[in-house]
Amino acid sequence: MALKVLAGLGAAAIFAAGSAFAQGQPAQAGATPDAATQAAASTGPGSFPVGPLTVYPGVNLALGHDDNLFLTSTAAKTSNYVVLSPYLRAEGRQGPHKFDATLRIDNGQYMSSSADNYTNYSLLGNGDVVFSGRAGLRLLAEYRHGRDPRGSNDAAFTATPNQYDNYGVGGVFRYGAPGAQGRIEIDAGAFRRRYTNNPAATDSMNHDTNRIGGTFYWRVMPRTELLAQASYTDYNYQQSTSTLGSTEKRYLVGVKWEATAKTTGTLKIGRLQKDFNSPAQQNTSNSSWDAAIRWSPLTYSVFDFVTNRQTYESTGLGSTILGTNYGVTWSHVWSSRLRTQVLANYRTDDYKGFPRNDDTTMLGLRASYEFRRWLRFGAEYTYWNRDSNINTFEYKRNLFLLTVGATL
C-alpha cells in the first residue's frame, strides 16, 4: 500500500510541476553532477537537446584483476575481467523545478570464471519540486537489476551469482526557508527486492522495506543547527516460514554545522531498536550514530571523515548484523587534469543470534587524468583484509583496475 501511495504522490507532483513540458517550452540545461563542471560548463561533458531535455551520454571501460574472486580464506580464485558501462542521463528544468533520469548498463566478463559474467542495469529518476520559498518535495524512483557476487554474503554458494530486481519510490518533503530558525523534513520510501534465480538459496531473502521518518532542525547560530530525527522501518519477508520480519525504530539527536569555510559536518547519536515479529528471534537494542565531517585545509585538498553504526539484514547467518564503520578519504586536485584519492575504512560486524564477529580493513588509492575534455583515464588499487573469530570467513583481496571514460 505504501508503494502505491508514494507512487501516486510522486506522479501527481511531477505532473503538476512539469506540465509546461507538454507545451514545448524550451528548458534550461540542467547542471551536471560535478561541482567544477557547474562552475565552468564549457569544460563539462558534451550534450544534445531532445525537446525540453538535455541528454548527456557516456561510456566507461574498466580492465581489472581480482586475486580473490569469491572472498575465500584458502584456494583463492584469480581472474582478469572487463566491464563495459554505457549510460545516458537526461535533465530538464521548468522554472525552479528540476528533473533527471539515468539509464545505465554494466556488462562484466571474467576471463577465468565465465559463470560469473553479468549484465546489470538500472533506471533512476529524480525530481525536485519547489512549491514556494518555504516548501518543496524531492522525489525518487528506481529500478535496478543486479546480482550478489558469489562469496559476497552468507547465502549458500551457487553455480552462478544470485540475481535480483530492486524497485521502489521515495520522497522527502521539506518545510522551512533555508535561513529560518526552524525547519522540518518528512521522508518516506517503499522498496522491494525479488531474486530471479537460484530459488533454493534466495527465496528466503525476498523482502519489502517500508520506511517513514522525520527530522526537525533548530538554528542556534547563523551556521549551526541542532536536530532531532526519528525513523520507522518495516521489513516484511515473503517466505511464509521466515523468522526475519521485523520493525526498526531509530532515534537520533545531533548538530549540523558550517562553522568555518574549512569545516562542515553533521553529527547524530542515539538509539536503535529492532523488534522481530517471530518469538524465535531475540529483539535487539543498541546505541547508534551517523557522522560525516569535511575538512578543507586547501581549496584543492579535502578530507572526508565518516562513521556510523546501524543494522544490516541477515543473508543466512544470525537474525541481524550490527555494523560499525569508520572511514576517511583524502581527495587532492594536483592540476586541472590530475586528481587522486586515498581511502581507508575499518568496519566491525557483530552477528546477532550467531557466534560470529568480523573486522574488515580496506585501503585504496585512485588516480584520474583528464586527457581531453571528453576523455578520462584512471587507475585504482584496493586492498581488503577481513579477520573473523571463525577462520573460514577470513580473507585477503587485492583488486587492480584501469579505467577509460568517454563523453561527447
Sequence and secondary structure as in RCSB ss.txt:
>XXXX:A:sequence
MALKVLAGLGAAAIFAAGSAFAQGQPAQAGATPDAATQAAASTGPGSFPVGPLTVYPGVNLALGHDDNLFLTSTA
AKTSNYVVLSPYLRAEGRQGPHKFDATLRIDNGQYMSSSADNYTNYSLLGNGDVVFSGRAGLRLLAEYRHGRDPR
GSNDAAFTATPNQYDNYGVGGVFRYGAPGAQGRIEIDAGAFRRRYTNNPAATDSMNHDTNRIGGTFYWRVMPRTE
LLAQASYTDYNYQQSTSTLGSTEKRYLVGVKWEATAKTTGTLKIGRLQKDFNSPAQQNTSNSSWDAAIRWSPLTY
SVFDFVTNRQTYESTGLGSTILGTNYGVTWSHVWSSRLRTQVLANYRTDDYKGFPRNDDTTMLGLRASYEFRRWL
RFGAEYTYWNRDSNINTFEYKRNLFLLTVGATL
>XXXX:A:secstr
 HHHHHHHHHHHHHHHHSGGGGGT        S HHHHH GGGS   EEETTEEEEEEEEEEEEEES TT  SSS
   EEEEEEEEEEEEEEEETTEEEEEEEEEEEEEESS GGG EEEEEEEEEEEEE SSSEEEEEEEEEEEEEE T
TSSSS   SS EEEEEEEEEEEEEES TT SEEEEEEEEEEEEEE S HHHHGGG EEEEEEEEEEEEEEETTEE
EEEEEEEEEEEESSTT    EEEEEEEEEEEE  SSSEEEEEEEEEEEEEESSTTS  EEEEEEEEEEEEEEETT
EEEEEEEEEEEEE SSSSSEEEEEEEEEEEEEE SSSEEEEEEEEEEEEEEETSS EEEEEEEEEEEEEEEETTE
EEEEEEEEEEEEESSGGG EEEEEEEEEEEEE 
